[in-house]
Every structure is written in structure tokens, then in C-alpha cells.
């Protein structure tokens, strides 16, 4: 019976992680547009980021912290501002 509880807990964590990554992606999209970039590809190109990979970040793919900080710097956004009110 303990295995079922652990399995459910892991599943819940994975769902939470997916939801958090989706929210990060939505915030990236919001701040990109706020910075004046209507195109995610143009933003990525202008800032030396892989265009396909940046598109994946906005869609909710896993992102490393140093990559997130590079992107936010290009947008003129601090980590504190980006994560303000984050669930």
C-alpha cells in the first residue's frame, strides 16, 4: 500500500512541476511582449538564444536558471520582478 501513496505523490509533484513550467513560459511570453518583441523568434535571434529552444521555453519546457537569468537580463527584468506572486 505504501507504494501507491509514493506513486501518487510523485505524480502530483510532476503535475505541479509541469504547471510551474507552463507559468514560467507564460511569464516569459508576457515580459517578451512587454519589452516590445512581438516575435519570439526575433527576440531569441536578437539576444543570441536558440530560436527553437526559446520557443520551447515559452511553451513550458524545462529551463536552467542561468539561461532564465540571461533571458530576463535581455528583457530588463529582475528575478524578483519575474517571480513576484508566483505560486
C-alpha positions in Angstrom: 0.0 0.0 0.0 2.9 2.4 0.7 4.0 2.1 -3.0 0.6 3.5 -4.1 1.0 6.5 -1.8 4.5 7.2 -3.0 3.4 6.8 -6.7 0.6 9.2 -6.2 2.8 11.8 -4.5 5.4 11.6 -7.4 2.6 12.0 -9.9 1.3 15.1 -8.0 4.8 16.6 -7.9 5.2 16.0 -11.7 1.9 17.8 -12.3 2.9 20.7 -10.1 6.3 20.9 -11.9 4.6 20.9 -15.3 2.2 23.6 -14.2 5.0 25.7 -12.8 7.0 25.4 -16.1 3.9 26.4 -18.0 3.5 29.5 -15.8 7.2 30.4 -16.3 6.6 30.1 -20.1 3.6 32.4 -19.9 5.6 34.9 -17.9 8.4 34.8 -20.5 5.9 35.5 -23.2 4.4 38.4 -21.2 7.7 40.0 -20.5 9.0 39.5 -24.0 6.0 41.3 -25.4 6.3 44.0 -22.7 9.9 44.5 -23.9 8.5 45.2 -27.4 9.2 41.9 -29.1 6.1 40.6 -30.9 8.0 37.6 -32.3 9.7 35.0 -30.0 12.0 34.1 -32.9 13.2 37.7 -33.4 13.7 38.1 -29.6 15.8 34.9 -29.5 17.8 35.9 -32.6 18.5 39.4 -31.3 19.7 38.1 -27.9 21.8 35.1 -29.1 19.4 32.4 -27.9 18.5 29.4 -29.9 15.2 30.3 -31.6 13.7 26.8 -31.4 14.8 26.4 -27.8 13.4 29.7 -26.7 10.0 28.8 -28.3 10.1 25.6 -26.2 10.7 27.7 -23.0 7.7 29.8 -23.7 5.7 26.6 -24.2 6.8 25.3 -20.8 10.0 23.3 -21.4 12.4 22.9 -18.5 14.9 25.8 -18.3 18.1 26.2 -16.4 18.4 29.1 -14.0 21.4 30.6 -15.8 19.5 30.6 -19.1 16.5 32.2 -17.4 18.7 34.9 -15.9 20.2 35.6 -19.4 16.8 35.9 -20.9 15.5 38.1 -18.1 18.5 40.4 -18.4 17.8 40.8 -22.1 14.2 41.8 -21.2 15.3 44.2 -18.5 13.5 42.1 -15.8 14.9 41.1 -12.4 14.3 37.7 -10.9 12.4 39.3 -8.1 10.0 41.0 -10.6 9.7 37.9 -12.7 8.7 35.6 -9.7 6.6 38.2 -7.9 3.3 36.5 -7.0 4.5 33.1 -8.4 2.5 30.2 -7.0 
